[in-house]
Amino acid sequence: MVKNQDFSRKNTDPSTIAFYSTLLNILVAGAKGILAWLSGSAALLADTIHGFSDTFASLLVLAGIWLSKRKSEAFPWGLYKVENFVALVSAGLIFFAGYEIVHYVFKPEKTLILGHFYSSLFGLLAIILAISIFSRFEAKKAKALNSPSLRADASHWYSDIASTALVLLALLGARIGYPILDRVAALIMVGVIAKVGWDILKDSMRTLLDASVDPITLDRIRNVIRRFSQVREIKSIQARNSGRFVFVRTDLAFGIKKLAQAHELSEEIEKSILKEIPQVDQVTIHYEPVKKDFLVYALPVEEDKKRLSDHFGDAPYFYLVRISAEGHTIQEEKILRNPYVREEKGKGIKVSEWLLQNGVDSIYSRKTFDGKGPSYVFSNADVEVIITEDQTIDEIHQKLTALEVN
């Protein structure tokens, strides 16, 4: 298993963004409180209360991000899901903001006595502008960091823009003698707020319940694995979110049998996934050699095509036989002329590579290669070399087709 050490370092710490959000919430709530006191607007007073609930939500986000970085013996995988829990709470606060607006819409109308109208008007416009700029900035950072709590907080800011715009409409409606305008706009805004809250709630619950990541991310992981030619089969891929990170587990079948080479290949695959998909935090690969339905054996034979040759590179022919893995029956047999028998140099290596191209799994030989070229070619390809004292093809046949042969 490989863990990504670079993602959090090469991106801005989300707790810094959450801290900025908390400061802005305090400033906005304070400004609305002052405007409510100057204007005498009940709607603005209610929005001030909503602003302090936003401050509480931002504090939750900040605490959630801080806790998500902590690890202990009790939580060795980290507390990344704390971010999703905080996003869930933020969704609840968004629904509460919608409730506040609905409550304001349907409560009995009261005469709005305006004071400092223009100060309140321009003050609210300035607040909406500041929130719009910051919410876009936070949403962009949330996407870059894949942070569910920052994403929820940015959405919460959108609900705050809606509630502030509602108050602005209430002031304008009262000013021109149409107080009903703010109630019509409020019902539309409540629908928007409910949609935002539902999306956050749904995404948070999916992560908390270990739902799979989106199909696009799974395809990206699958494409990285497929670039490695030694991977014969992707048996399964599971990936889940945990906070702003992704955990990946996959079962693969390799075309190599040696444990050291398979382990090295799995590490290369893991590093490639972590590099190309930065939000992936941990990759676990379970691998096993590919199971073949048949095995191909090669024997060097003499001119009579019956006796085994004592010479590998100088053998005039090679007998190839395909044996089924189950039942050990002969599926196919053929005799091929050695294309390199007349070569003067490197014929052993050339013959070895030629046999590999013919899909050979095991070689029968009457003599060892003693560290010569073919031994390195077959060793690297994980081809078994079987030293035998048998002299004919028929003797090898009897061994290959016996039921005890593995």
Secondary structure, DSSP 8 states (H G I E B T S, - for coil): -EE--STTTSS--HHHHHHHHHHHHHHHHHHHHHHHHHH--HHHHHHHHHHHHHHHHHHHHHHHHHHHT---SS-TT-STTHHHHHHHHHHHHHHHHHHHHHHHHHS--------SHHHHHHHHHHHHHHHHHHHHHHHHHHHHHT-HHHHHHHHHHHHHHHHHHHHHHHHHHHHHT-THHHHHHHHHHHHHHHHHHHHHHHHHHHHHTT-B--HHHHHHHHHHHHT-TTEEEEEEEEEEEETTEEEEEEEEEES---HHHHHHHHHHHHHHHHHHSTTEEEEEEEEEE---SEEEEEEEE-TTSSBB-S-STT-SEEEEEEEETTT--EEEEEEEE-TTTT-SSSHHHHHHHHHHHTT--EEEESS--TT-HHHHHHHHTT-EEEE----BHHHHHHHHTSTT--
